[in-house]
């Protein structure tokens, strides 16, 4: 009987041990299965991202999704963040799947799935956002937006200081902006601001405009690693400035009986209108022969009475300008000068050439004076004639002649040296 009881006790102990080991293994297996599993997600900007969190074993504990800012998106099937782009796709004890629509670059980051056991278990999933299918190696990029030029109000007045600003947003990494004046590159100032996960880049040009800037094209070029060709936008300047006039003529040597035309060429913006013609400060004397058509003055048949100063005048809202032409009518068949008298009057003689010739003449004259002076200085002295030698002390002419003859013998002994 005692042996039987011992056998029953041993058998009971063995069964208890087996059940205990099995329970321990089952508990360990369940503990390992109670761990959330996620995957990284890559999506194109503007697309939809599905974030899924799963557990193989769950004893009715809750799952939760949080964004990179640690804001709770969903706790089980309960929505916690007011964002219409985020929706619940599936919620159960073993899975929590959410959908993020219209994904932007600012949504990129590390999302957290939490399983509220004791202790809480978490796992991470990274959301990569690509800009318009752009991806350079392992780095996701954001394509910059189309550039826009601001700061210019048409038209500008000559002398105004204007600032052109080119802006592009949404680039990642920051885009590069270059400026061109027509085809020549010019340097501008650059400003980069981070907006969420992307960058807004601005570049500015500041300058004073003049008439040479009228019609000039300023181009902003945006370059980025995601672009095969840069984005470009262009602003064409319109600059208003005061007029400037010049008179052109059809004949170099106007002669009697010829057909003659003057044209008033105006440069200005707006175009100066109207053009007024006058002669010698008054009205045109012969309107039958002197015909005005717009900017042109035509004299159908020249004669000597047409000699004088012709003036054209035009203006716009910024000022008035005048130009003059002196007309001299030569006789018919006169060979005349080979140059335009008005051109000679405008340009005048070549003063530089005349000045050079005068300087050379003066220099040569001074040199001659100096050489002549030195020559005279070296030969300065008193000279006696042959007859006067020895006559200094003679009382009369006869004695002087006798003394001169006597001194003739010693003439070779007297020598005079000049230094």
Secondary structure, DSSP 8 states (H G I E B T S, - for coil): -HHHHHHHHHHHHHHHHHHHHHHHHHHHHHHHH-S-B---EEEETTS-EEEEEE-S--SS--EEEE-TT--EEEETTEE-S--TTEEEEEE-SSEEEEEE-S--GGG-EEEEEEE-SSS-EEEEEEEEEEBTTBEETTEE-B-----EEES--S-EETT-EEEEEEEEEEEBS--EEEEEETTEEE--EEEEEEETTEEEEEEEEEEE--GGGTT-EEEEEEE-TT-SS-EEEEEE--EEEEEEEEEEES-SS-BTT--EEEEEEEEEES-----EEEETTB--S-TTTEEEETTEEEESS--GGG-EEEEEEEEETTEEEEEEEEE--B-TT----SS-HHHHHHH-S-HHHHHHHHHHHHHHHHHHHHHHHHHHHHT------TTTTT-TT-SSHHHHHHHHHHHTGGGGG------
